[in-house]
Amino acid sequence: MTTSWNYVVGYRRISARIILRSCRSPFKPSLKYHSIIRNASESCNATMEYKLIGPEHYKQVLEHLRKSFFADEPLNKAAGLCQNGCSNPELEDHCLEALQDRMSLMAVDGKAAQEGKCKIAGVVLNGILRSGDTAKALEKLEESCDADFRKIFELLHRHNLKNNLFEHFNVDAMFDVRILSVDSGYRGQGIANELVRQSLAVAKKNGFRLLKADATGIFSQKIFRSHGFEVFAEQPYDKYTDADGKIILPVEAPHIKLQLLYKRICNEDKDREQAQ
């Protein structure tokens, strides 16, 4: 999901995905990626450092999301899921599931780092989505006691089951971009774009061939399309209604639809060789 300022991709327990090549394992992030992070920080924003998120960062990442994402994301806001700065146990479990795949990134204020502080400016939570995960997540959702949480994830899960990327692209696993969020004090500096760009690099380094994202707002949708993502399917919010015709999630303008986006990267090197 994505807010007008914070960006969520695949706010489901599965989301943006990348198909993996059979020769590499998606479970072990490449150590070579650290050099990519350092170089990118120089080209994007001289004061930002981009790092893979490790277990030692989980607490700070959740604090960032409570402040900058949970309350403002379009579907969360429409459902009235939580207030700014507050926690939601099921949302945090969803975030931790993605973090444990060790594919997520954070942008850290370089000036604060020089002072021995870790100030998170933005994060992108990426996970691995496997065939069958969505159906299992939808089944597990029935156990949730949070009706508002169920509303949001029923939309996301059912939309993905209806528009099955696994069958369409004949893959077993994908790189799932789930949440994209930038602190309000750091917006307008290209941080969200750089986080997406570096996520593409992480996906390639770990052998994925396809990325996927559930973009819930117009700003995240624009960012993903600028990086070559294409629309696979859409769900207008005003057409998502209950049996009585009532809109289930009355999302505020300018956000009008959910987009299931994908990006194929499996043949880029081959295509480049053929063009030469």
N, C-alpha and C positions, 0 to 999 in steps of 0.2 A: 504494500500500500504506500501511498505517497501523500504527504500533506502539501499545502501550497508552498511550504518552504522546506519541509523535511520529506525525504523521498523513501518510499518503501517499495521493495520489489518482492513479490512473493511473500505477502504477509501471512502466508500459510505456513504450516510446519514443513513445507516443501516449497520451493519456488525456483527463481531464476536458475537455469541449469545449463550444464555443459556436458555434452556427450563425451565419454572418455574413450581414448584409444586403448586397444587391447594390450599394447606394449608397455603402458605405464600404469601405475597405481594411483588412484585419486585420493588415497588415504594419507599419503605422506608428502606434504608440501615440500617443494624443491628448495634446498638451502641456497641455491644460486639466486633465488629471487631477491635476497637482501640487497644485492648490488643494484637491481632494477629500482628498488625503493629509493635508494640514495640518489641515483641519477634523476629520478622523476621529481624529487623534491627541488632540485636545482632548476628544472625547466618550467615547473608549474608555479611555485611560490617559494621564494628564497627563505621565508621564515617557517615553512612547514616541513615536517618530517613525516614520512609515510612508513608505517610499520605493520607487520603481521601481528594480530592480536593473540596473545598467549594467556594462559590461565591466570597469571599474575595481574592481568588487566581487566578481568571480568567485572569486578566490583565497580571500577570507574566507568566502564562502558555502560553498565546498567544505570548508573547515576546520570550519565549523559542522556540516555534514552528517556529517563523519567522527566528530565528537564526540557529536552528538545524534540521529542518525538511522540511519546505515548498519547498525550492529550490532543495533539494537533493533527495527527494523521487523519485524512478525510473519513475513512470508515470508522475509526475509533471515535472521532468527534460526532459523527452521525448517530452512532449507537450510544453515546454518552458513557463510554467504557471507563474512563478515569479522568481525574483532574490533573492539572499541570503540577509536576513535581511528585505526584503520587505513584504508588506501585500498583501493579496488577499481577498477581502470582502466575496466571496462565500466560500472560504476555511475556513475562520474564522467563518462564520455562521454554517458551517458543524461541526466544533469543538465545538462551543457553544451548539449546539443541544445535543451532547453527554454529555458535562459537566453538563447540566441541569438535567440529570438522576441521578446524585450524586453517580455514581459507579466508577468514575475515581480516579486514584492514582498518587502521585508524590513522587519522591525520592529527599530528601533535604539534602544538605551537613550539617552534624551535627556540624562541627567545625564553620561554618558560623552562624549556629543557636545559638551557644553559645555566639556569638558576637552580637546577636540581629538582624542578617540578614537572609533573606530567599533566598538561592541560590539553584535554581532548577537544579538537575543533570539529571533528566529524568522524563518522564511522560508516562502513558498509559491511553488513553481515551476509556472508556467503555460506552456502551449505551444499551438500551432495544430495541430490534427489534420485532415488532409484525406482524402477518400475514396481508398482504395487504400494509405494509409500502413501500416495494420496488416498487410496481406498482405505488403508489402515487408519490414516489420520481422521478420515471422516467417520469411521466406525468408533474410534476412540473419543471423538467429539461428543458422542451421545452421553458420555460419562461426566461431561462438564456441568458444573452447577451454576455457571455464569451464562445467563441467557443472552446477554449482549455479546459476549465472546463467541457464542455459538452462531449468532446471526452473521457475524463477520466471516468466520471461517467456513461456514456452510456455503456462502457465496463463492469464496475462493476455491475451495475443494471441488465443489460441483462444477464450477466453470472449467477447471482443469481436467476433470474426468470426462466432461462432454467434449472437450477439445484436446484429445489425447496426443501429446507431442511424442510420446514413446512409440506409439503405433505409426504415426505419420513419418517419423524419421528413422524408425527401426533401430532404436537404441535401448540400452538397459539402464543407463544412468546419465544424469545431466548436472551441470554446475548451476546451482540455484542462487540467484541474487535476491535476497529476501528483504533487507531493510537498508535504506540509504538515508542518512540523517546528518545535518550540519547545524552546529550551534548558531543561534541567532546573531551572536557577536562576530561571526566569521563568514557570514553569507556574502555572496557577490565576489568572492575571490577565486572562483573556479575549483573549489575543493571537491564538490560533488562530482564534477566532470573527471577530476584526477583520480578519485576513488574508483569510479567505474572503469577508467582506462587501466588502472593498475589491477583491477579484478580480472580484466581480460588477460593480462599478462600472467596472473596466477593460474588462470584456467589453462592457458597454453602450456605453461611450465609443468602442469600436473597431468597433461595428456587428454584433456577434455576437448570435444569437438563441437559441442553445442551449449549455448547459454540460454537461460530462460528467466523471465521476470514477470511478476504480476504488478503492474504499475497502476496505482489507484487514483493518481492525480495528474493534472496536465503538466506540471513542472518535471516530475520524474519521467513522464512519457516523452517529453521533449528531449531530455538528457539522454535517454536510452536510444532514441532514434538518431541522435547526433553521433552515436558511436556505432551505427550500423545495425541496430536492432530493427526487426520488422514486426508488424502486427500480425499475429496469427488469428486472434479472435477478440471480439469486444462484447461487453455487456453494459448497455445503458442503465444507469441507476434507476431512472424513472420507469423502466420496464421490468424491474425486479420486484415483483409484488406477491402478496399472499393470496389465499383463496378468495378473499373479498375484494381484491384489486387494490389493496393499500400498499403503498411503497414501504418496503421493509427497512431500507437504509436511506433516509432522506438526506443525501449528501449535498452540501452547500456548493453553489457555483463559486468558482468557475469549473469545478470538477464535475464532469457529467457522465463518465463511464470508466469501467475497469478495462484495461487492455492486457491481454496475454501477449508478451513480446518474446522474440527469440532471435538468436544470432548464431549462425553456423560459422565455424572457424576451421573445420576439418580439412578443407582443400586449399587454404590460402597459399601455402608454400608451393603446392603443386601448380596452382593457377599462375603464380608469379613466374615459375620456371617455364611454363608453356608460353607465357606472354613474351618472354625474352627470346 
